[in-house]
């Protein structure tokens, strides 16, 4: 059995980035069912390391990856470079940070035909 890499955007029902207070931006991934959630979770595609690499951030800025099976969801918290609304801060609502996530690939097991 081989596997194929699939963009996270093809697997998640909802992907968003949002303001989680003045110092944190969160990335939310919600999957349509438990099977997809578990496959993505078990692939280890969403880790502190993978998000830090994708966003070219120091690992210390990725503070948490929270797996929430009751909602088939994974949340990632990122420390902002500057507090929300401060001089030079570019994304008050944190909503522009999801744009790179189409580059996040998940290695999915191939389903036999």
C-alpha positions, -999 to 999 in steps of 0.1 A, spaced: 0 0 0 15 33 -10 4 68 -1 -3 100 -18 3 136 -7 -29 157 -7 -32 195 1 -48 200 35 -73 223 16 -88 192 -1 -93 174 32 -106 200 57 -141 212 57 -130 245 72 -96 262 74 -93 296 89 -68 319 106 -81 343 132 -72 366 160 -70 348 193 -63 378 214 -37 406 212 -7 382 211 -19 350 194 -32 340 159 -48 306 157 -51 284 126 -82 261 128 -86 229 107 -121 212 109 -126 179 91 -158 166 77 -157 133 96 -138 113 122 -121 92 96 -105 122 78 -96 138 111 -78 107 123 -60 102 90 -47 138 91 -39 136 128 -21 103 124 -1 116 94 16 142 116 13 168 89 2 194 113 29 198 139 48 227 155 77 219 132 57 217 100 39 250 106 71 268 117 87 256 84 57 266 63 56 301 77 94 304 81 90 311 118 111 302 148 97 271 164 92 290 197 65 311 180 43 280 174 31 275 210 5 248 207 -11 222 184 -43 211 199 -61 180 187 -98 182 195 -114 149 185 -149 158 197 -151 184 169 -128 166 144 -106 196 146 -69 207 151 -59 242 163 -25 257 160 -15 288 180 11 312 168 26 341 188 23 373 168 54 392 159 38 424 172 6 428 193 -26 432 174 -32 468 164 2 480 173 23 501 150 37 481 121 13 451 127 -1 440 94 -31 417 102 -53 430 130 -78 402 127 -53 374 119 -75 364 89 -47 367 63 -25 340 78 -43 311 62 -31 318 27 0 295 28 -20 265 40 -27 252 5 10 243 5 6 220 35 6 185 22 -8 154 40 4 120 33 -27 99 30 -29 61 27 -40 50 -8 -75 35 -6 -76 2 -25 -100 2 -55 
